Amino acid sequence: MAKSIMIQGTASNAGKSLLCAGLCRIFAQDGYKVAPFKSQNMALNSAITAEGLEMGRAQVVQAQAAGVAPVADMNPILLKPTSNVGSQVIVGGVPRGTMGAVEYYRYKKQLWPDVLAAYQRLDAAYDIIVMEGAGSPAEINLREDDFVNMGLAQRTNTPVLLCGDIDRGGVFASLYGTVKLLEEDEQALIRGLLINKFRGDPEILRPGLKQLEDLTGKPVLGVVPMLDVDIDDEDSLSTRLDRERRVGLIDIAVVRLPRLSNFTDFNPLERLEQVTLRYVRDPRELGNPDLIILPGTKNTMDDLRWLRESGMEAKILQHAERGGAVVGICGGYQMLGREVSDPDHVEGGGTLRGMGLLPQRTVFLGEKTRTQVTGSFTAGSGIFRAMKGVPFTGYEIHMGETTLESGASPILSLENQNGEGKTDGLAAGNVWGCYIHGIFDRGECAAALINCLMTARGLSPEAAAVDWADYQQQQYDKLADGLRSALDLDRIYRILNREE
């Protein structure tokens, strides 16, 4: 049987995912076989396992930090919002349908067996399970049938570390209030408090820490500084989407769609020193970039309407008419075609005119494509001619089926995880698109894209391949080093071992 420990937070974005990733790395460095676990995650950033199952990106990151292959048991329930009140419900890596919030709240009690079965499989295969809560355990209106915070901790007899984000302000009140809103048996599961994202000298916190310990009866096990690590983010709460960028030779604008998903696709481009990568929501922010990227989305048709109504579509079309470069990934690729239609009401039904930049049409189907792939560009077009022959790896997650018009040829040749070959993608002039998420993770592909843009600007193509996987491993080590310096790991191990 595995030993378990759980990180809960006083609120969303308190840093639970990052702390879990860091503990996964630390325990793995110390010789243990470690698995992350989050029973229910709500996120639009997801990934596909080697078995073709879908899971939240945060648990994929934590598995990578632990040095183990991600499996869907690490995130048995994933909710992918399709609107402000509804989400696609994915259980065990497979979609079960789309539900409104009230409908799901009634339905979720049926999912306890799925959660416990996934946990028990990990329990039998690993030494340590690092569990992550969701939101706050003090959301007392949601306490009934809870299987992601205290409900799960009680069922698995797992000790909890409660973290608060001091960068937001009010961390003492949020930690104290969270503890005191819990029932006594739930409070007993909290074995320590963590203060996260601190800037400055922790000595100035000492009087407050002592008073917090006296008031709650819980020890403070660490003050974690604002760590300078580059780890894949969860989704819409990410500061990555808003932060200031360094100025590079190549300006890339990613359209920040309302239901933006898998923006982690572009993190490898951001690491290249030649690149300024920014996320734009307002057409006035677009400017005159070297490349516009239309990213993935959980609702292609609604986001296409938003593009049209906001004036962003007109700006993109003007850019393309001037010979500007445009790339679409997954939902963005679908938007670039002639038409998107939804006869089975997968996204609400109806038919919409596409942007018309690529000669293809998409029909949404009830079956979701979920597969890992490897392949290469078999053709390039316009300024991207030199992409021919460039290798890539990635994965597909989409509901639509795209058909090319007569005379159009795909630009990618790929093989899925079952060894089956197929083609994907399409190009016309300086515009291309495909279904492959993570296509730039392989350094050769990211560098080739940027070098094409540099050549088009009359610059020397000097971008060098950066292995994204190696870079991520370096960041996990950096995260672990930061946490080792900030946390009372001896006491955390004693808590893990049920010695206190």
Secondary structure by P-SEA (a helix, b strand, c coil): cccbbbbbcccccccaaaaaaaaaaaaaaaccbbbbbbcccccccccccccbbbbbaaaaaaaaaaccccccccccbbbbbcccccccccccccccccccaaaaaaacccaaaaaaaaaaaaaacccccccccccccccccccccccccaaaaaaabbbbbbbbbccccaaaaaaaaaaaaccaaaaaaccbbbbcccccccccaaaaaaaaaaaccccccccccccccccccccccccccccccccccbbbbbcccccccccccccccccccccbbbbbccccccccccbbbbbbbccaaaaaaaaaaaaaaaaaaaaaaabbbbbbcaaaaaaaccccccccccccbbbbbccccccbbbbbccbbbbbccccccccccccccccccccccccccccbbbbbcccccccccccccccccbbbbbbcccccccccccccccaaaaaaaaaaaaaaaccccccccccaaaaaaaaaaaaaaaaaaccaaaaaaaaaaccc
